[in-house]
Amino acid sequence: MSAAARSGVLLMTYGSPATLEREDIRTYLAAVRGGREPDAELVDEFTRRYQVIGGSPLIPITGRQAAALERRTGRPAEVGMRFSEPSIATGLERLTERGADEVVAIILSPQYSPLLMRGYEDALRRAVAGLGARAPRVRVADPWFLEPAFVAALADRIRAAIGRLPAADQPGVRVLLTAHSLPRTVADREPDYLAQLRDTAEAVARAAAIPAERWTFCWQSAGHEPGEWMKPDFADLMPDIGRSTTPAVVVAPIQFLADHLEVLYDVDVGAREQAEANAVRFERIASLNDDPGLIEALAALAGRRGGTAIESSAQASSMPGAASNASVAASARPS
């Protein structure tokens, strides 16, 4: 077997509830919240939202991404969810069974926050420890928020969304480049992460040839935890857009790579309702999902050296900062 054939790829993302049953959604929310039980009102609200969209397609879409990446690279590719099955440990086990002795693990968020995403590395350490002597060498790919194929794919999606608007609206449409909101207390501790998000927004706007006065970086999907969240939220911008000479908007998430709750409900339902309430014509870009441009970006990451090596450690859950990392998970997206 060639060296390339023995190198595998693990695509990692958040996960989704197993079913639309209230108990499965409660279990999933508790996992996202670091083991803290969600209150009944929160469970009811998220059960309603998941039912509105017919359940999150995130896990099957991630599976299609892995299959496309495997076809593109010839390397075995599997998926691992941080908060549901198939877990990161399950994905690494499958790659081991398929003969991979080296694995590149890719977090399916191009921008990296240590506070929000270190849990992926902790889960990998536990998975490596669980495999013992059978464990492959594992490294986590570096942040990829300016990966050319990723930026180009988003720009293509924006141009296509603008093209779906009436011709008279296209020259003046506002484009909202969104990211998942954060509590202010978290954002203040993550200046590099905020810079990566803004760098992605600027690169995508340039690639899509959107004039500076026609695009805005903003936030979406503020959580249910108390305290101040980042502003502006896209809801804050709709009234001004509605009063403008071109009351039309394209919403373009720059952090989410696949359809899931924050796209199918927060944007397609919530943002659309806010736009319509302000007489704003609304379009959302199609999610990248298994777009060939995204697969090219993932292939580039899979073939690149570097990244963070994951050492075997049975103590990952008790590492310094692990508890605080779990508590910060409450600000992460449910998906």
N, C-alpha and C positions, 0 to 999 in steps of 0.2 A: 504493500500500500504506500502511495506517495505521501510525502510530508504534508502536502496540501490537503489530501483526503483525510488525514488524521487530525487536522485542525478544525474545530467546530465553532459555532457561533450560538450564543444564547441571547435572545431578545427579551428584555425585562421591562415589564410595566406593572401598573397597579393591580389590575384584576377587576372582578365584578362579582355581584351576588350570584349564587348558584342557580337560583330560580327567582320568580316574582313573588314567592311566598314571603309573608311578613317576617317570619322567623329567620329565613335565610338572609334577608336584608338586614335584620337586626344583627345577626352574627357577623356579616361583612362590615357593617359600620363600626362594630366594636373592635374588629381587627384594625381598621383604618385609624381608630382613635387610640391605638396603643393598649387595647384591653379594657379601656373605660367603657362602661355600658352607656349607650345612648338613651336619652329619655324617650318616653313613649311618643310624645308629640313629634320628635325628630324622626323616629322610625316610621310613623304614619305618613309624614310628609314625603320622605324618600320612597316609601312604598308607592305612594300616589305617582310620583314623578317617574319611577321606573315603569309603572304600568302604563302611563301616558305614552311613553316611547316604545312600549312592547319589549322592554328589557334591553340591556346594554349589549351591543355586538362586539365589544372590544376584544374579547378572547378569540372568537373565530377570525376576526380581522387580523389580529396579531399572528395567528396561525397561517393565514394567507401570506403575510409579510415574510414569515420564516420560510415558507415553501418557495416563494419567489426568489428569496435570497439564496436558497440552496440551489435552485436552478441556475442562477446567475453566476455563482462562485464555484459550484461543485463541492462545497463543503457542507457537512451535516449542520442543520440549523434547527433549534428547538426554542420553545418559549418558556418563560418562567414568570409567574405572577407573585407580587410581593405580599398580597393580602388575600389571595384565594388560590384554588387549584386551577390548572396545574402550577404548582409552586416552583420557586427557583430551585429548590432541592430536587424536585421531580424532573425539571428540565435538565439539570446537570447530570442526574442519574441516567437519563435517556441518552445524552451525548456520550457518556462513558460507555454505555452498552453498545453504542454504535461505533466504538473504537477511537473516539477522540482522545488524544493525550494532551492537547492544548486547546483552551477555549477562550475566545474573545467574548466578553459579556458586554452588551450594549444596552445602556439605559435609554428607553424610547422617550426621552425628553432631551432635546438638543442642548438646552442650557442646564448647568449643574449647580445645585445648591447643597452644600454639605449638611446643613440643618435638615432639609427636607428629604434628601436622597441618600444619605449615608446608610440608611437602612438596607439598601440594596447590597452594599458591600458587607454589612453584618450578616445578611442572609446567605451570601455566597460563602463567607467564612464558615458558617455553621454547616452548609452543604458540603464543603470540602472536607471538614472534619468528620462528617457522617460517612463519607466514602472511604476514609482511611487511606490505606496504601493504593487503592484503586483510583484515587482522585487525580484528575488531569491538572496540569498547570492552568491557572485561571488569571486573566488580567481584565480589568474594566477599561473600556475605551475612554479616551479623553472627551471632554465636552466638544460638541460639534455644531455649535450654533451658527457658524459661518461656513459650513460645508457647502461648496459651490453647487452641487447637484440638488441639495435640499433647498437652498435659497432660490434657485432657478425654478424648481417645481412649485414652490409657493407663489412666485411671481406669475407663473403660467396660470395658476388657479385664479389669481386676482384678475388678470386680464380677461379670463373666460367669464368670471362673474360680472365684471363691468359690461362685457359684451351682451349679457342677457338683459340688461336694462334697456328701456326705450332710448333710441339714438339721441334724443334731445337731452337726456339726463347724463349721458356718458362723460361729456367734457367737465362737468362740475360735481360729479358724485364724490361724497366723502368716503374715505376708506378708513375703517377702524381696525388697527392691528392689535389684537387682544392677547393677554396672558391671564392665567389664573391669579385672582387676587390673593393677597397675603395680609395677615395682621401687621399693623405698623411695627409692632415690637419685634416681629421676625424680620421684616424688611430692613429695619435699621441695623440688623446684625449681618446682613447679606448684601453689601454693596457690590461685590463682584457679580453676584447672580443678577441683580437689577441691571448692571451694565451689560451683561450678556443679552438679556431680553431686549434692551434698547438697541444694542448693536445689530441683533437679528432684524428688528423692525426697520432700522435704517437701511440695512443691506437689501431687504426684500423690497422696500419702497423704491430704492434706486434701480433694482433689477426690473421692476414693473413699470418704471418711468412715471411714477406718481409725483406730481409737483409737491413741494414741501407744505404748501398751504392746504392741500387736499387730503392729507393723511394725519392720523393721530394715534399714538400709542396709548392704550388705555387698558383697564382691568375688567374682568368679568368673574362671575361665580363666587362672589364673596361668601364666606362660610357662615356657620351658625354659632360660632364662638363669640363671646362678648368682646368688646373693645373696638378700637378704630381699625378699619381696613383701608387698603390703598385706594387712592382716588387719582383720576376720575374713573368711575365705573361707566360702562357704555350707556347705562340708563341716564347718567347725568348729562350726556351729550345730545341725546335725542331731541330735546326741546329746541336747542339752537339750530340743529340741522333742519328741523321742521320749519323754522322761521327763515331759512336761507333761501337764496334764489333758486337753488337746486335741491329740493327736499328728497334726497335719495342717499342711501347708504349701502356700502358693502362691508360686512363683518368678516374679518380674516384672522382666525386664531393662528398665532405663530409658534405656539408651544405644543399644541395637540396634534398628533400625527394620525389619529383614527377617529371614527365616529364613536362616541360614547355619551354618557349622561350630560356632560358639560357642553357638548356640541348639540346633541339632539333635543335636549330640553332647555338648557340655559340660553342657547342662541336661537334655535329654531322655534321655540315656544316663547320664552321670556323676552328675548331681544326683539323678536318680530312683533309681539304684542306692544312693547314700548314704542317701536317705530310706528306702528299703525295708529296708536293713540295720539301720536304727534303728526299724523298725516305724512309720514316719511315712507317712500318706496324702499323696499328691503330686499337685499340679496345676501346670501352667505356663500363663501367659497366652498367648493366641494372638498371634503377632507382628503388628505393624501392617500390614506389607506394603503393599498399596494401599488400605488402609482410607480411607473418605471423610474422616474426621477428620484423618488425616495429610496427605491431599491438600489440605485446606483450609489447614493450617499452611504447607505448601510454597507454595501460591498466595499467601498473605499475604506470605511472604518475597519471592516473585518480584515482587510489586507495590510493595514498599517501597523507598524511596530509601536511600542510605547504603551502608555496607559499605566494603570495602578495594579501592581501584582497583588493577588489575594493569597495570603499565607494561611495554612491550615491552623485553625484555632477553635477549640471547643468552648472558649470563653467569650465569643463574640457578643453574646447578650449581656455580659457583665463588663464590657469594655468601658473606659471613661467616656461619658457623654451618651451612652446608649439609652439611658432612661430619659434624658432630656430630648433625644431624638424621637423617641416614641411619643412623647407628649406633643411635640411639634406636628406629628402626623395628623392631628385633628384639623390642621389648616390645609391639608392636602385634599386633592379632588377625590370624590367617591368613585367615579368612572362607571 
